[in-house]
Amino acid sequence: MFPTDLFEKEVDWDAFLVFLLSCLMLVASLGTLYLLLLFKVVRQAVTAGISADGDGIYLVFGKKLVGGSVDEDYCRRLDRLLRLPYQTTILLGGDTGGPMSEAQAGREYLERRGFALSHLHLEEKSKNTLENLKNARRMIALWQGRLVIIVSNRYHLLRCGVLADSLGFSYRLCASEGRFRCDVATVKKCLNEAFFLHWFYTGKYWARLTRNRRMLDRIT
């Protein structure tokens, strides 16, 4: 239930309803809930670690391709992976309008840099972070008992963690960048992340309040 869902050929009415409710909540709370989430997004971005000790499975989030290639943020995620010890890795990301899936583009990037492809698996059906994790959950059932290490950009990590919690993952977060950079582009991304989280929480609590099984199945 995130913005991309609203632009499919068939309108996602659940997502649209939750979007409206989220906007109403923003107004009704005078933005205080949103500001709280923004604070948490930034705090997670600042404090996140970059290590990945122990035997686990890396989940690396894809990102919409630019001109058929990985963009700067996606490169940072993949470059972090290249600095970590080789372990089972799942690249997440389906077709978002490019000539290939996000996961396939990531695979080609890693291959050119000598990554051991025997460790690599692709998830190519998802179109957003929630779908990424739901599809990955089915895949990691093959490696029960291993910790999931989620690799993504600092601004994206809180949302990854919130969704992973909702889906019942045992996980650790690993930041792509060595440190948080407080520039205009990053601030904009943090603002967007806070809104996505506000939208997600609105949908989650609305679904619980109304006992909407269809909506709950999408987020748990």
Phi, psi and omega in degrees: 000066179233171189307322182301333181296337185281348187250017174284167180300324176254128184295133175272097187291329175298312180297321181294317178298314181294324176302313179296316179298320180297318178297319178297320179295323177300315180291314184297326181268004183056029176081003185293321179294320178296316180296324177297316179293323177298317177301317181292322177300313182292319180299316178296320181296322182285321190265352185298144178269173181236009181265164180212061181288151175096167181277116183210191178237125177277132168248117181247119183283135173282182179205150183308131183286150178244113183062030179080007182234162178291141179271184186299317181295318179295320177302319180296321178296314181290323178294324176297317178302320181295339180270351182268158176299143179300127173210170176308130185228136174242120173271129185252133173147122181267203182276116177243034175108358180266183181285348179210171178288159176300320180296318180295320177297321177295322179298315181296322178299314181292321181299319180295340182253014171083018178293142180287102186292344177296340179271356194256136175229148183245140171244112191240018184253345187273158181233358176206175187299319180297313178296322176310308186288323179296317178290322178296325180301322178293323182288318185285354174300339178288340182237060183300141175091353180265140181292140175266129178248111184269121182251121177199178179292153184303318182294339185266348192292321182298316179297319177302315181293318179298315180290322178297320176299315182297329182266002174082025179284149163258114193213168170226146180262140180228121183279143178288315184274151179293328178209164179281130178251119183268076176246175185300316182297318181291320178300317178299318180294322177295321177298317178296317180299319179298322178291318178301319179293320177301318178297314182298312181296322177301313179295320182296313182285330174294317179297320178293317181298319183267358182054043180277099185296323182298315180290321180295324179297334181283337187242007180229000000 
